[in-house]
Amino acid sequence: MPYSKSKARTEFEKSSDDLLLSSRKASFKNSKISYEHKILIFQSAIFLLSALIEEYLKTFVEDLIFNYKSKNAQLDKIPDNFRSLLLLESQLNSFKTYINSGDESKILTRLSTNLPHYKIILNNEIFTNQIPPSLIIGTKKYPSIKNLNLLYNRLGISKIIIEIQKKGKKDYEMMLKSFLDVRETIAHQKAPSITIEDVKRHYSNINEIIGMLDRVTYSYISRKSGSIFWVN
């Protein structure tokens, strides 16, 4: 099946178009908005665009897990790192406790092979509620290069930034860093003067990056799980 936009991408593009339209209206010469207020609107547009990226990532993961569940996917259709992460999270605190206390009897109880989370390794089990979206998303919604690579690695795609650059043949890492630099300056330092041209450039770049993320993930999900589980 050919690629179609995920629901999360469609929602992102609609919301980002609305923000860009508001910025354009504020930029008109006949607008009665003061220069200072125009700058505030442009700055808000950049900040809100960052929030829309986070919402795209969250919605995409939630939709994907919902599709696996509602379509009765077997666990062999689920990204391997989804499953491995569940095992890691279910055992991590037990090992930390054991390292601190040395209590072997307690850790053996906590690692008992009778515990239900071990079923995650059985390929023919049906996916139900074993992996909540919050486990995959965690604290990785903020779209830094590091977070994107970690989040998409959980989906089974190693070094997502390199993958989208291969596909799009552009330096998306530079585009994203440029956008995040402006976003961080607005959030934590003296807010820079931003023009409507700055806003349009960043919006164009981020929309292209979201499109590449969506396409690369579609290709992976189609190979690993089957296009039936795609989130369009």
Secondary structure, 3 states (H helix, E strand, C coil): CCCCCCHHHHHHHHHHHHHHHHHHHHHCCCCCCCHHHHHHHHHHHHHHHHHHHHHHHHHHHHHHHHHHHHCCCEHHHCCHHHHHHHHHHHHHHHHHHHHHHCCHHHHHHHCCCCCHHHHHHCCCCECCCCCCHHHHHCCCCCCCHHHHHHHHHHCCCCCHHHHHHHHHCCCHHHHHHHHHHHHHHHHHCCCCCCCHHHHHHHHHHHHHHHHHHHHHHHHHHHHHCCHHHCCC
